[in-house]
């Protein structure tokens, strides 16, 4: 029950005045005063009684209302219970609901049909017209209205546009309704083709009529843009707001983006902005190799906003037909494309010049690389720490061009052959591994050359003839595929050769000479390249052995004492590394050279895993004489040393590395003194300085 505040009963004015008068007349005496008080008390009692009566009446009315509502609700519940229940989704009709009014940015769906909805502008009647122009209020002071979009419905026009817009990305002329949005870029880019098609003498009358209608519409809408575009082409300049006009999708553009001038296929343009200001982003595709197949890779080249006009060929990217020397740049791009196509897969090459690597943030960093490299994009994607380039497949137009090229050239093999157009789009860089610097880098194609093999390296190796023959026999047999398998398949199929002896006697040179003689890569590592933690050593070693096997290379693990040293009971971590190395050697299938200066401390388990062990003693006088002659023969400066000089110098107890260093320093001294020949005095000067070095050989001290 709802509670209400009590109300006082209304008295008549006469009663109030009478009481007021009686009260006034009794003020003179005590009797009158008492009577007045009594009357007031009685009056208050009467008022309270009346208020209670009124409250009871109001409460009764409210109870009656509540009872009526309860009766109404119960009636509604009865009606709902009497209605049959309908299964969800069982009514075979549609139900329309509509967007409700927006209040404070919020709205909901309602059943009421919205007010003020006009009939659709495009209907059966408008479908009969050749072209429908959707107009809107123009912001150009020279026009009242301008086209928002155009709908081409004429089949004659669609047939004509299919030829005019052939290969234009994003335009599908086979649709029954062909829509073009302002500013009608396809017509700006293909205006010359459009007008040329209209001049055909054999056009049907209906086609001419509809082409004239579309021409008049477009001439009104984009006539100024077309004149501006033609003026840009004529003068070879462009302004920033009209940059999009010169970039026609599907055509070749040139840019020195990420390297020398390269060709790209234009895809689309978009005006954008960032904290540095406005720019036009030109998105274009190049042809790249993903490790297994060729494909497309999209690059985004930004042209910053500029004032006034700018020469088109001075832009970061510009259309190919604006280049002044088209034939020269075409030949350059085709030659590079042929190199890129040949380098698919993995290849052993030489490199000299600038290359690209990356810092921790992923930004490109220039490095100078010289020496032997392996071009191998697949291995780069698997083993390098740098970002992988994921390629897009060639589209239907590309496949059609490939098939046409194969048919025209009578190519029947399934091997991928790239047409000249796609060779011009090839990337200017490829990825691989620098064997000298032990880095995964991006190589520029122009700096890659064929390997110049040193065919005399093994012959100049100072070793007994029987040892040289033994080394050659097992290495050649291994590369030829002759292997003596274990009882367990895949076990013990590799060749492990241990070279031990003092420094500078030719251990490393032996492995290098073998690789040169076999014309295969030499992957040289030291224990420091594999890390120090057991898990790190195992991961790196497995990766390296997989690479060596893929490249058919010779592996040289130089100064590997930490792996070969006998295990002890106190160095648990090093014991783990030795165990990992032993297990890896057991299943290695290639050629591995191990060098050490401490042959006596090798773990016993290694002895059974080593196929050939060669001990290199200190160099004899005759061996040193050969080494002196070999280095003098290969020197870039002519030598005046006589046989007597060489015999005397051979008496010095120097190893091969020390002899090389002495001759190298003496050659630098000869150039410093402007001498065209290497004189004995320059060598004497170097030896005088060398004898002052701590730990110089005693025989050298005696000689000097």
C-alpha positions as CSV (number, residue, x, y, z in Angstrom):
1,X,0.0,0.0,0.0
2,X,1.3,3.5,-0.9
3,X,1.6,5.9,2.1
4,X,0.5,9.5,1.7
5,X,1.0,12.5,3.9
6,X,-2.2,13.4,6.1
7,X,-4.2,16.4,5.0
8,X,-6.1,18.8,7.2
9,X,-9.9,19.2,6.8
10,X,-11.2,22.4,5.3
11,X,-13.2,24.7,7.6
12,X,-15.6,27.3,6.5
13,X,-14.7,31.0,7.0
14,X,-17.7,31.5,9.3
15,X,-16.7,28.8,11.7
16,X,-13.2,30.1,11.8
17,X,-14.3,33.6,12.5
18,X,-16.8,32.5,15.2
19,X,-14.2,30.6,17.0
20,X,-11.8,33.4,16.7
21,X,-14.4,35.8,18.1
22,X,-15.4,33.6,21.0
23,X,-11.8,33.2,22.0
24,X,-11.3,37.0,22.0
25,X,-14.4,37.6,24.2
26,X,-13.1,35.2,26.9
27,X,-9.7,36.8,27.3
28,X,-10.9,39.2,30.0
29,X,-11.5,36.5,32.6
30,X,-10.1,33.2,33.8
31,X,-13.4,31.3,33.1
32,X,-13.3,32.5,29.6
33,X,-9.7,31.5,29.2
34,X,-10.3,27.9,30.4
35,X,-13.3,27.6,28.1
36,X,-11.2,28.8,25.2
37,X,-8.6,26.1,26.0
38,X,-11.2,23.4,26.2
39,X,-12.6,24.4,22.8
40,X,-9.2,24.4,21.3
41,X,-8.5,20.8,22.5
42,X,-11.8,19.6,21.2
43,X,-11.2,21.3,17.9
44,X,-7.9,19.5,17.5
45,X,-9.5,16.1,18.3
46,X,-12.1,16.7,15.7
47,X,-9.5,17.6,13.1
48,X,-7.5,14.4,13.8
49,X,-10.6,12.3,13.5
50,X,-11.4,13.8,10.1
51,X,-7.8,13.3,8.9
52,X,-7.9,9.6,9.9
53,X,-11.2,9.2,8.0
54,X,-9.7,10.7,4.8
55,X,-6.6,8.5,5.1
56,X,-8.7,5.4,5.3
57,X,-10.7,6.5,2.3
58,X,-7.5,7.1,0.2
59,X,-6.0,3.8,1.3
60,X,-9.1,2.0,0.3
61,X,-9.1,3.6,-3.1
62,X,-5.4,2.6,-3.7
63,X,-6.2,-1.0,-2.6
64,X,-9.0,-1.1,-5.1
65,X,-6.7,0.1,-7.9
66,X,-4.0,-2.5,-7.0
67,X,-6.6,-5.2,-7.0
68,X,-7.8,-4.1,-10.4
69,X,-4.3,-4.2,-11.8
70,X,-3.7,-7.6,-10.4
71,X,-6.9,-8.8,-12.0
72,X,-5.8,-7.3,-15.3
73,X,-2.4,-9.0,-15.1
74,X,-3.9,-12.3,-14.3
75,X,-6.2,-12.0,-17.3
76,X,-3.2,-11.3,-19.6
77,X,-1.3,-14.2,-18.2
78,X,-4.3,-16.4,-18.9
79,X,-4.4,-15.2,-22.5
80,X,-0.7,-15.9,-23.0
81,X,-1.0,-19.3,-21.5
82,X,-3.9,-20.0,-23.9
83,X,-1.7,-19.0,-27.0
84,X,0.1,-22.0,-28.6
85,X,3.9,-22.0,-28.2
86,X,5.9,-21.6,-31.6
87,X,9.2,-23.4,-32.2
88,X,12.2,-21.1,-32.7
89,X,12.8,-20.4,-36.4
90,X,9.8,-22.4,-37.6
91,X,7.7,-19.7,-39.2
92,X,8.2,-19.7,-43.0
93,X,8.3,-16.0,-43.5
94,X,10.7,-13.1,-43.2
95,X,10.5,-10.5,-40.5
96,X,11.7,-6.9,-41.2
97,X,13.1,-4.7,-38.6
98,X,14.5,-1.2,-39.1
99,X,17.2,1.1,-37.8
100,X,15.7,3.3,-35.1
101,X,16.3,7.0,-34.5
102,X,19.8,8.0,-33.3
103,X,19.9,9.6,-29.9
104,X,23.3,10.7,-28.4
105,X,25.1,8.6,-31.0
106,X,23.2,5.4,-30.0
107,X,20.4,3.5,-31.8
108,X,18.7,0.2,-31.8
109,X,16.6,-2.0,-34.2
110,X,12.8,-1.4,-34.1
111,X,9.7,-2.8,-35.7
112,X,8.3,0.5,-37.0
113,X,8.9,1.4,-40.7
114,X,11.0,4.6,-40.8
115,X,9.3,7.8,-41.9
116,X,10.4,9.9,-44.9
117,X,12.0,7.0,-46.8
118,X,12.0,7.7,-50.6
119,X,11.6,5.1,-53.3
120,X,14.8,3.6,-54.7
121,X,16.3,5.8,-57.5
122,X,17.6,2.8,-59.4
123,X,14.8,0.5,-60.5
124,X,13.5,-1.3,-63.6
125,X,13.2,1.9,-65.5
126,X,16.7,3.1,-64.9
127,X,18.1,-0.3,-65.8
128,X,17.0,0.3,-69.4
129,X,19.5,3.2,-69.8
130,X,23.0,2.8,-71.3
131,X,24.7,4.8,-68.5
132,X,23.5,5.9,-65.1
133,X,25.3,8.9,-63.6
134,X,25.0,9.4,-59.8
135,X,25.3,13.1,-59.2
136,X,26.1,15.1,-56.1
137,X,26.6,18.7,-55.2
138,X,29.9,19.9,-56.5
139,X,32.6,21.7,-54.4
140,X,34.1,23.1,-57.6
141,X,33.0,26.7,-58.1
142,X,32.8,26.0,-61.9
143,X,30.1,23.2,-61.5
144,X,26.7,22.9,-59.8
145,X,26.8,19.1,-59.8
146,X,29.5,16.5,-60.2
147,X,29.4,12.7,-60.7
148,X,29.9,10.6,-57.6
149,X,30.0,7.4,-59.8
150,X,29.0,6.1,-63.1
151,X,27.2,2.8,-63.8
152,X,27.7,1.3,-67.3
153,X,24.8,-0.9,-68.2
154,X,25.1,-1.1,-72.0
155,X,26.4,-4.4,-73.3
156,X,27.9,-2.6,-76.3
157,X,29.8,-0.3,-73.9
158,X,31.0,-3.3,-71.8
159,X,32.3,-5.0,-74.9
160,X,34.2,-1.9,-76.0
161,X,35.6,-1.3,-72.5
162,X,36.8,-4.9,-72.2
163,X,39.2,-4.1,-75.0
164,X,40.1,-0.6,-73.8
165,X,40.6,-1.6,-70.2
166,X,42.3,-4.9,-70.9
167,X,44.6,-6.0,-68.1
168,X,43.7,-2.9,-66.0
169,X,43.7,-4.1,-62.4
170,X,40.3,-3.9,-60.6
171,X,38.2,-3.5,-63.7
172,X,36.0,-6.6,-64.6
173,X,34.1,-5.7,-67.8
174,X,32.2,-9.0,-67.8
175,X,29.9,-7.8,-65.0
176,X,26.3,-6.8,-66.0
177,X,26.7,-3.6,-63.9
178,X,30.1,-1.9,-64.3
179,X,30.7,0.8,-61.8
180,X,33.4,3.5,-61.8
181,X,33.9,5.9,-59.0
182,X,35.2,9.5,-59.2
183,X,37.9,10.6,-60.2
184,X,37.6,7.8,-62.8
185,X,41.3,6.9,-62.7
186,X,40.9,4.0,-65.3
187,X,39.6,6.5,-67.9
188,X,42.3,9.1,-67.1
189,X,45.0,6.4,-67.6
190,X,43.4,4.9,-70.7
191,X,42.0,8.0,-72.3
192,X,44.3,7.7,-75.4
193,X,43.0,4.1,-75.9
194,X,39.4,5.3,-75.3
195,X,39.5,8.0,-78.0
196,X,41.4,5.7,-80.4
197,X,38.7,3.1,-80.1
198,X,36.0,5.7,-81.0
199,X,37.8,6.4,-84.2
200,X,37.5,2.8,-85.5
201,X,35.7,2.8,-88.8
202,X,34.0,-0.6,-88.3
203,X,32.1,0.2,-85.1
204,X,28.4,-0.7,-84.9
205,X,26.0,2.2,-84.9
206,X,24.7,1.3,-81.4
207,X,28.3,1.2,-80.1
208,X,29.1,4.6,-81.6
209,X,26.0,6.1,-80.1
210,X,26.7,4.7,-76.6
211,X,30.4,5.6,-76.8
212,X,29.5,9.2,-77.6
213,X,27.2,9.3,-74.6
214,X,30.0,8.0,-72.3
215,X,32.5,10.3,-73.9
216,X,30.4,13.4,-73.3
217,X,29.9,12.4,-69.6
218,X,33.6,11.8,-69.0
219,X,34.7,14.9,-70.9
220,X,32.5,17.0,-68.6
221,X,33.7,15.2,-65.5
222,X,37.4,14.7,-66.1
223,X,38.2,16.8,-69.1
224,X,40.3,19.1,-67.0
225,X,42.2,16.2,-65.5
226,X,42.9,14.7,-68.9
227,X,44.3,18.0,-70.3
228,X,46.5,18.4,-67.1
229,X,47.7,14.8,-67.5
230,X,48.6,15.4,-71.2
231,X,50.4,18.6,-70.3
232,X,52.5,16.7,-67.6
233,X,53.4,14.0,-70.1
234,X,54.4,16.6,-72.7
235,X,56.7,18.6,-70.3
236,X,57.9,15.8,-68.1
237,X,56.9,17.4,-64.8
238,X,54.1,16.9,-62.3
239,X,52.7,18.4,-59.1
240,X,52.0,16.5,-55.9
241,X,48.2,16.6,-56.0
242,X,48.1,15.1,-59.5
243,X,50.9,12.5,-58.9
244,X,48.4,9.6,-59.2
245,X,47.8,10.5,-62.9
246,X,51.2,9.4,-64.1
247,X,51.1,6.0,-62.4
248,X,49.0,3.6,-64.4
249,X,48.4,0.2,-62.8
250,X,49.9,-2.7,-64.6
251,X,52.8,-0.7,-66.1
252,X,56.5,-0.9,-65.3
253,X,57.9,1.8,-63.0
254,X,61.6,2.4,-62.1
255,X,63.1,3.1,-58.7
256,X,66.4,3.0,-56.9
257,X,64.6,1.6,-53.9
258,X,66.8,-0.6,-51.7
259,X,69.6,-0.8,-54.3
260,X,70.4,0.2,-57.9
261,X,67.6,1.2,-60.4
262,X,65.1,-1.7,-60.6
263,X,61.9,-2.4,-62.4
264,X,58.5,-2.9,-60.6
265,X,55.0,-3.4,-61.8
266,X,52.6,-0.7,-60.6
267,X,49.7,-1.9,-58.5
268,X,48.0,1.1,-56.9
269,X,48.6,4.5,-55.3
270,X,47.2,6.1,-52.2
271,X,47.6,9.5,-50.6
272,X,48.6,9.1,-46.9
273,X,50.0,11.1,-44.0
274,X,52.1,10.5,-40.9
275,X,54.0,12.6,-38.4
276,X,56.5,13.7,-41.1
277,X,53.7,15.0,-43.4
278,X,51.8,13.9,-46.5
279,X,53.0,11.5,-49.1
280,X,51.9,9.4,-52.0
281,X,52.4,5.7,-51.4
282,X,53.2,3.8,-54.6
283,X,52.6,0.1,-54.1
284,X,54.3,-2.1,-56.8
285,X,55.4,-5.7,-57.2
286,X,58.7,-7.2,-58.0
287,X,59.7,-10.8,-58.9
288,X,61.4,-12.6,-56.0
289,X,62.5,-16.1,-55.1
290,X,61.2,-17.6,-51.9
291,X,63.6,-20.5,-51.6
292,X,61.5,-23.0,-53.6
293,X,59.5,-21.1,-56.1
294,X,59.4,-17.7,-57.8
295,X,56.6,-15.3,-56.9
296,X,55.6,-11.7,-56.4
297,X,56.6,-9.4,-53.5
298,X,55.0,-6.0,-53.0
299,X,57.1,-3.0,-52.0
300,X,55.6,0.3,-50.8
301,X,57.6,3.4,-52.0
302,X,56.7,6.7,-50.6
303,X,57.0,10.1,-52.4
304,X,57.0,12.9,-49.9
305,X,54.9,16.0,-50.6
306,X,56.6,18.8,-52.5
307,X,55.7,22.3,-53.6
308,X,55.0,23.3,-57.2
309,X,56.1,21.0,-60.0
310,X,58.9,18.5,-60.0
311,X,60.7,16.6,-62.8
312,X,59.1,13.2,-63.2
313,X,62.5,11.4,-63.5
314,X,63.6,13.0,-60.3
315,X,61.0,11.2,-58.2
316,X,61.8,8.3,-56.0
317,X,59.7,6.1,-58.4
318,X,58.5,7.0,-61.9
319,X,57.0,5.3,-65.0
320,X,59.4,3.5,-67.2
321,X,58.4,5.3,-70.4
322,X,59.7,8.6,-69.0
323,X,63.3,7.3,-68.8
324,X,65.6,8.9,-71.4
325,X,67.6,5.8,-72.3
326,X,65.0,3.1,-72.5
327,X,67.1,0.6,-74.5
328,X,70.0,0.9,-72.1
329,X,68.0,0.4,-69.0
330,X,66.1,-2.5,-70.6
331,X,69.3,-4.3,-71.4
332,X,70.6,-3.7,-67.8
333,X,67.4,-5.0,-66.2
334,X,67.3,-8.1,-68.5
335,X,70.9,-9.0,-67.7
336,X,70.2,-8.7,-64.0
337,X,67.1,-10.8,-64.3
338,X,69.0,-13.6,-66.0
339,X,71.5,-13.6,-63.1
340,X,68.7,-13.7,-60.6
341,X,67.0,-16.6,-62.4
342,X,70.2,-18.6,-62.5
343,X,70.9,-18.1,-58.8
344,X,67.7,-19.8,-57.8
345,X,68.6,-22.7,-55.4
346,X,72.0,-22.7,-53.7
347,X,75.2,-21.7,-55.5
348,X,78.9,-21.2,-54.5
349,X,80.2,-17.8,-55.6
350,X,82.6,-15.0,-54.9
351,X,81.6,-11.5,-53.8
352,X,83.3,-8.2,-53.4
353,X,81.6,-5.0,-52.4
354,X,78.8,-3.5,-50.4
355,X,76.2,-5.9,-48.9
356,X,73.2,-5.5,-46.6
357,X,72.7,-6.9,-43.1
358,X,70.3,-5.8,-40.3
359,X,70.6,-4.5,-36.7
360,X,68.6,-5.5,-33.7
361,X,65.7,-3.2,-34.6
362,X,65.5,-4.8,-38.1
363,X,66.9,-1.7,-39.9
364,X,69.3,-2.2,-42.8
365,X,73.0,-1.8,-42.3
366,X,75.7,-1.6,-44.9
367,X,78.7,-4.0,-44.6
368,X,81.7,-4.7,-46.9
369,X,82.0,-8.3,-47.9
370,X,84.8,-10.0,-49.8
371,X,85.5,-13.6,-50.3
372,X,83.5,-16.8,-50.9
373,X,79.7,-16.8,-50.4
374,X,76.9,-19.3,-50.8
375,X,73.7,-17.9,-52.4
376,X,70.9,-19.8,-50.7
377,X,67.5,-18.1,-49.9
378,X,65.9,-21.3,-48.6
379,X,68.6,-21.8,-46.0
380,X,68.5,-18.0,-45.2
381,X,64.8,-18.4,-44.4
382,X,65.4,-21.4,-42.2
383,X,68.6,-20.6,-40.3
384,X,69.1,-16.8,-40.3
385,X,67.8,-14.6,-37.4
386,X,66.4,-12.0,-39.9
387,X,63.0,-11.5,-41.3
388,X,61.7,-13.8,-44.0
389,X,60.1,-12.4,-47.2
390,X,56.8,-14.2,-47.8
391,X,55.9,-14.1,-51.5
392,X,52.5,-14.0,-53.2
393,X,51.7,-16.5,-56.0
394,X,51.7,-15.3,-59.6
395,X,48.2,-14.3,-60.7
396,X,46.1,-15.6,-63.6
397,X,47.5,-13.1,-66.1
398,X,51.0,-14.1,-65.2
399,X,50.3,-17.8,-65.7
400,X,48.7,-17.0,-69.1
401,X,51.8,-15.1,-70.1
402,X,54.1,-17.9,-69.0
403,X,52.2,-20.5,-71.0
404,X,52.1,-18.3,-74.0
405,X,55.9,-17.8,-73.8
406,X,56.5,-21.5,-73.5
407,X,54.4,-22.2,-76.6
408,X,56.0,-19.5,-78.7
409,X,59.5,-20.7,-77.8
410,X,58.7,-24.4,-78.0
411,X,59.6,-25.2,-74.4
412,X,58.3,-28.6,-73.4
413,X,60.2,-29.2,-70.2
414,X,58.4,-28.5,-66.9
415,X,61.3,-26.3,-65.7
416,X,60.3,-22.8,-64.8
417,X,61.3,-20.3,-67.6
418,X,60.9,-16.6,-67.0
419,X,59.8,-14.3,-69.9
420,X,61.7,-11.1,-70.5
421,X,59.0,-9.0,-69.0
422,X,59.4,-10.7,-65.6
423,X,63.2,-10.6,-65.9
424,X,62.9,-6.8,-65.9
425,X,61.0,-7.0,-62.6
426,X,63.5,-9.2,-60.8
427,X,64.8,-8.0,-57.4
428,X,68.3,-6.4,-57.5
429,X,69.4,-8.4,-54.4
430,X,69.6,-12.0,-53.3
431,X,70.3,-13.6,-49.9
432,X,72.9,-16.0,-48.7
433,X,75.8,-16.7,-46.3
434,X,79.3,-15.2,-46.2
435,X,81.7,-18.0,-45.4
436,X,84.5,-15.6,-44.4
437,X,82.5,-13.3,-42.1
438,X,80.0,-16.1,-41.0
439,X,77.0,-13.8,-41.6
440,X,73.7,-14.1,-43.3
441,X,73.4,-11.1,-45.6
442,X,71.7,-9.6,-48.7
443,X,74.0,-9.5,-51.8
444,X,73.7,-7.2,-54.8
445,X,73.6,-9.2,-57.9
446,X,76.1,-7.1,-59.8
447,X,78.8,-7.8,-57.2
448,X,78.5,-11.6,-57.5
449,X,81.1,-13.4,-59.6
450,X,82.1,-17.0,-60.4
451,X,84.7,-18.6,-58.1
452,X,88.3,-18.3,-59.2
453,X,89.7,-21.7,-58.2
454,X,93.3,-22.1,-57.0
455,X,94.2,-25.3,-58.9
456,X,97.8,-25.3,-57.6
457,X,97.0,-25.0,-53.9
458,X,97.1,-28.8,-53.2
459,X,100.3,-29.2,-55.2
460,X,102.0,-26.5,-53.2
461,X,101.0,-28.1,-49.9
462,X,104.2,-29.2,-48.1
463,X,103.3,-32.8,-47.1
464,X,104.7,-36.2,-47.9
465,X,103.3,-37.6,-51.2
466,X,101.7,-40.6,-49.6
467,X,99.8,-38.5,-47.1
468,X,98.6,-36.2,-49.8
469,X,97.4,-39.1,-51.9
470,X,95.6,-40.6,-48.9
471,X,93.8,-37.4,-48.2
472,X,92.7,-37.0,-51.8
473,X,91.5,-40.6,-52.1
474,X,89.0,-40.5,-49.3
475,X,87.8,-36.9,-50.0
476,X,87.1,-37.6,-53.7
477,X,85.4,-40.9,-52.9
478,X,83.2,-39.3,-50.3
479,X,82.0,-36.6,-52.7
480,X,81.5,-39.2,-55.4
481,X,79.0,-41.0,-53.2
482,X,81.1,-44.0,-52.3
483,X,80.5,-44.7,-48.7
484,X,80.9,-47.7,-46.4
485,X,77.8,-47.9,-44.3
486,X,77.5,-49.2,-40.8
487,X,75.3,-52.1,-39.6
488,X,72.8,-49.4,-38.6
489,X,71.8,-47.5,-41.7
490,X,73.0,-43.8,-41.8
491,X,75.6,-44.3,-39.1
492,X,79.3,-43.7,-39.6
493,X,79.0,-42.7,-43.3
494,X,81.1,-39.5,-43.0
495,X,84.9,-39.0,-43.2
496,X,86.6,-37.5,-40.1
497,X,90.2,-36.4,-40.5
498,X,92.3,-35.2,-37.5
499,X,95.2,-32.9,-38.2
500,X,97.5,-32.3,-35.3
501,X,100.8,-30.5,-34.8
502,X,102.4,-27.2,-33.8
503,X,101.0,-23.9,-35.2
504,X,101.9,-22.8,-38.7
505,X,102.8,-26.2,-40.2
506,X,99.9,-26.4,-42.7
507,X,97.0,-28.0,-40.9
508,X,94.4,-25.4,-41.9
509,X,96.0,-25.1,-45.3
510,X,95.4,-28.8,-45.9
511,X,91.7,-28.4,-45.5
512,X,91.7,-25.3,-47.7
513,X,93.7,-27.0,-50.4
514,X,91.4,-30.0,-50.4
515,X,88.3,-27.8,-50.9
516,X,90.0,-26.0,-53.7
517,X,91.0,-29.2,-55.4
518,X,87.5,-30.6,-55.1
519,X,85.9,-27.2,-56.1
520,X,83.5,-27.2,-53.1
521,X,82.9,-24.7,-50.4
522,X,84.9,-24.8,-47.2
523,X,83.0,-23.9,-44.1
524,X,85.5,-23.0,-41.4
525,X,84.5,-22.8,-37.7
526,X,86.1,-22.6,-34.3
527,X,84.8,-23.7,-31.0
528,X,83.9,-20.2,-30.1
529,X,81.4,-20.0,-33.0
530,X,79.3,-22.8,-31.5
531,X,78.8,-21.2,-28.1
532,X,79.5,-22.5,-24.6
533,X,76.2,-23.9,-23.3
534,X,75.5,-27.6,-24.2
535,X,72.0,-26.8,-25.7
536,X,73.5,-23.9,-27.7
537,X,76.4,-26.1,-29.0
538,X,73.9,-28.8,-30.0
539,X,71.6,-26.4,-31.8
540,X,74.4,-24.6,-33.7
541,X,76.2,-27.8,-34.6
542,X,73.1,-29.5,-36.0
543,X,72.3,-26.4,-38.1
544,X,75.9,-26.2,-39.4
545,X,76.1,-29.9,-40.3
546,X,72.8,-29.6,-42.2
547,X,74.0,-26.6,-44.1
548,X,77.3,-28.3,-45.0
549,X,75.5,-31.4,-46.2
550,X,73.1,-29.2,-48.4
551,X,76.1,-27.3,-49.9
552,X,78.2,-30.4,-50.3
553,X,80.9,-28.6,-48.5
554,X,84.0,-29.5,-46.5
555,X,83.8,-28.6,-42.8
556,X,86.9,-27.4,-40.9
557,X,86.6,-27.2,-37.2
558,X,89.7,-25.3,-36.3
559,X,91.4,-25.5,-32.8
560,X,88.7,-27.9,-31.5
561,X,90.6,-28.8,-28.3
562,X,87.5,-28.1,-26.1
563,X,85.6,-30.8,-27.9
564,X,88.4,-33.4,-28.1
565,X,89.9,-33.1,-24.7
566,X,89.4,-36.1,-22.4
567,X,86.4,-35.9,-20.0
568,X,86.8,-35.7,-16.3
569,X,84.7,-36.3,-13.2
570,X,84.6,-32.6,-12.2
571,X,83.6,-30.7,-15.3
572,X,80.0,-31.8,-15.9
573,X,79.1,-29.0,-18.4
574,X,82.1,-29.6,-20.6
575,X,81.5,-33.4,-20.5
576,X,78.0,-32.7,-21.9
577,X,79.5,-30.8,-24.8
578,X,82.0,-33.6,-25.5
579,X,79.1,-36.1,-25.4
580,X,77.0,-34.0,-27.8
581,X,80.0,-33.7,-30.2
582,X,80.7,-37.5,-30.1
583,X,77.0,-38.3,-30.9
584,X,77.0,-35.8,-33.8
585,X,80.1,-37.2,-35.4
586,X,78.6,-40.7,-35.3
587,X,75.9,-39.7,-37.8
588,X,77.7,-37.1,-39.8
589,X,77.8,-38.0,-43.5
590,X,80.2,-35.4,-45.0
591,X,83.9,-34.5,-44.8
592,X,85.2,-33.0,-41.6
593,X,88.7,-31.8,-40.8
594,X,89.6,-31.3,-37.1
595,X,92.7,-29.4,-36.1
596,X,94.4,-29.4,-32.7
597,X,97.7,-28.5,-31.0
598,X,97.2,-31.0,-28.2
599,X,96.9,-34.4,-29.7
600,X,97.9,-36.2,-26.5
601,X,94.9,-35.0,-24.5
602,X,92.2,-36.3,-26.9
603,X,89.4,-38.3,-25.3
604,X,89.6,-42.1,-26.0
605,X,86.1,-42.1,-27.6
606,X,87.3,-39.9,-30.4
607,X,90.0,-42.3,-31.5
608,X,87.5,-44.8,-32.9
609,X,85.5,-42.1,-34.7
610,X,88.5,-40.6,-36.6
611,X,89.3,-42.2,-40.0
612,X,92.6,-40.5,-40.8
613,X,94.9,-38.9,-38.3
614,X,97.9,-37.0,-39.6
615,X,100.7,-35.6,-37.4
616,X,102.4,-32.5,-38.6
617,X,106.0,-32.2,-37.3
618,X,108.0,-29.0,-37.2
619,X,109.0,-27.7,-40.6
620,X,112.4,-28.9,-41.9
621,X,114.9,-26.6,-43.7
622,X,113.8,-28.0,-47.1
623,X,110.1,-27.5,-46.2
624,X,110.7,-23.9,-45.2
625,X,112.6,-23.3,-48.5
626,X,109.5,-24.5,-50.4
627,X,107.3,-22.2,-48.4
628,X,109.6,-19.2,-48.9
629,X,109.6,-19.8,-52.7
630,X,105.8,-20.3,-52.8
631,X,105.1,-17.1,-51.0
632,X,107.6,-15.1,-53.1
633,X,106.0,-16.6,-56.3
634,X,102.6,-15.4,-55.3
635,X,103.7,-12.0,-54.1
636,X,102.3,-8.9,-55.8
637,X,105.7,-7.3,-55.9
638,X,108.7,-8.7,-57.8
639,X,111.5,-10.2,-55.7
640,X,115.3,-9.8,-56.1
641,X,116.1,-12.6,-53.7
642,X,118.7,-15.1,-54.9
643,X,118.8,-18.8,-54.1
644,X,121.5,-18.1,-51.6
645,X,119.3,-15.6,-49.8
646,X,116.4,-18.1,-49.7
647,X,118.8,-20.9,-48.4
648,X,120.0,-18.6,-45.6
649,X,116.5,-17.5,-44.7
650,X,115.3,-21.1,-44.7
651,X,117.7,-21.7,-41.8
652,X,115.6,-19.5,-39.6
653,X,113.2,-21.7,-37.5
654,X,110.0,-20.0,-38.6
655,X,106.7,-21.7,-39.3
656,X,104.6,-21.1,-42.4
657,X,102.5,-18.4,-40.9
658,X,105.5,-16.4,-39.6
659,X,107.2,-16.6,-43.1
660,X,104.0,-15.2,-44.6
661,X,103.9,-12.4,-42.1
662,X,107.6,-11.4,-42.6
663,X,107.1,-11.3,-46.4
664,X,103.9,-9.3,-46.1
665,X,105.5,-6.7,-43.8
666,X,108.6,-6.5,-46.0
667,X,106.4,-5.8,-49.1
668,X,104.6,-3.0,-47.3
669,X,108.0,-1.5,-46.4
670,X,109.1,-1.7,-50.0
671,X,106.1,0.2,-51.2
672,X,106.6,2.8,-48.4
673,X,110.2,3.4,-49.8
674,X,108.9,3.6,-53.4
675,X,110.7,0.4,-54.4
676,X,109.4,-1.7,-57.3
677,X,111.1,-4.8,-56.1
678,X,111.4,-6.7,-52.8
679,X,115.0,-6.5,-51.6
680,X,116.8,-8.6,-49.0
681,X,117.4,-5.5,-46.9
682,X,113.6,-5.0,-46.4
683,X,113.4,-8.6,-45.0
684,X,116.4,-8.0,-42.8
685,X,114.8,-4.9,-41.4
686,X,111.6,-6.8,-40.5
687,X,113.7,-9.6,-38.9
688,X,115.6,-7.2,-36.8
689,X,112.3,-5.9,-35.4
690,X,111.0,-9.4,-35.1
691,X,113.9,-10.6,-32.9
692,X,113.0,-8.0,-30.3
693,X,109.5,-9.6,-29.9
694,X,109.2,-11.7,-26.7
695,X,109.4,-15.4,-27.5
696,X,111.4,-15.0,-30.7
697,X,113.0,-18.3,-31.9
698,X,116.6,-18.7,-30.5
699,X,117.8,-19.7,-34.0
700,X,116.6,-16.3,-35.3
701,X,118.6,-14.6,-32.5
702,X,121.7,-16.5,-33.5
703,X,121.2,-15.7,-37.2
704,X,120.9,-12.0,-36.5
